[in-house]
Amino acid sequence: MFSVRQKREISEAIQKILRETNHPELPEGEIEFTLVVNGADPTWSYAHIRNNGAIDKPNVNHWNEKQDPRHKTTL
């Protein structure tokens, strides 16, 4: 559903929000989380977003990349 860039931005925003809570049970470093976003059609429209530190080599879905309005190249 989202491009790799968009997933990274969402992940960074969530990490920031969680860090700003100053909750004593949060780890010092990377906060591990998984976010599931359900789209309009649950059979194919969804996104799993994990914390950036958990993803070394993201899978690139060319359709999702093309949907990103800031995507520069044609795939």
C-alpha positions as CSV (number, residue, x, y, z in Angstrom):
1,M,0.0,0.0,0.0
2,F,2.9,2.4,0.8
3,S,6.2,3.0,-0.9
4,V,9.4,2.1,1.0
5,R,10.0,5.8,1.6
6,Q,6.5,6.3,2.9
7,K,6.9,3.3,5.2
8,R,10.1,4.7,6.6
9,E,8.5,8.1,7.2
10,I,5.6,6.5,9.0
11,S,7.9,4.4,11.1
12,E,10.0,7.4,12.1
13,A,6.9,9.4,13.1
14,I,5.6,6.5,15.2
15,Q,9.0,6.1,16.8
16,K,9.1,9.8,17.6
17,I,5.6,9.7,19.1
18,L,6.4,6.7,21.3
19,R,9.7,8.2,22.4
20,E,8.0,11.5,23.4
21,T,5.8,9.6,25.9
22,N,9.0,9.1,28.0
23,H,7.4,5.8,29.2
24,P,9.8,4.0,31.6
25,E,9.2,0.6,30.0
26,L,10.4,1.6,26.5
27,P,13.9,0.5,25.6
28,E,16.8,3.0,25.3
29,G,17.5,2.2,21.6
30,E,15.2,1.3,18.8
31,I,11.6,0.7,19.7
32,E,10.3,-2.5,18.0
33,F,6.7,-2.3,16.7
34,T,4.5,-3.6,13.9
35,L,1.6,-1.5,12.5
36,V,-1.0,-3.1,10.3
37,V,-3.0,-0.7,8.1
38,N,-6.1,-2.1,6.4
39,G,-7.1,-0.5,3.1
40,A,-10.3,-0.3,1.3
41,D,-10.1,-3.8,0.0
42,P,-8.9,-6.2,2.7
43,T,-7.9,-8.9,0.2
44,W,-5.1,-6.8,-1.4
45,S,-5.1,-3.4,0.2
46,Y,-3.0,-3.5,3.4
47,A,0.4,-2.5,4.7
48,H,2.6,-4.0,7.5
49,I,4.9,-1.3,8.8
50,R,7.7,-2.3,11.1
51,N,10.3,-0.1,12.9
52,N,13.0,0.9,10.5
53,G,15.7,-0.9,12.5
54,A,14.0,-4.2,11.9
55,I,14.2,-4.0,8.1
56,D,17.7,-4.3,6.5
57,K,16.5,-5.0,2.9
58,P,12.9,-3.9,2.3
59,N,10.9,-5.7,-0.3
60,V,10.0,-3.3,-3.1
61,N,6.6,-3.5,-4.6
62,H,6.7,-1.6,-7.9
63,W,3.0,-0.8,-7.8
64,N,3.3,0.8,-4.3
65,E,6.4,2.7,-5.4
66,K,4.5,4.2,-8.4
67,Q,1.6,5.3,-6.2
68,D,4.0,7.5,-4.2
69,P,3.5,11.1,-5.5
70,R,7.2,11.8,-4.7
71,H,8.5,8.8,-6.6
72,K,10.9,10.0,-9.3
73,T,11.7,7.1,-11.6
74,T,9.5,4.8,-13.7
75,L,9.6,1.2,-12.6
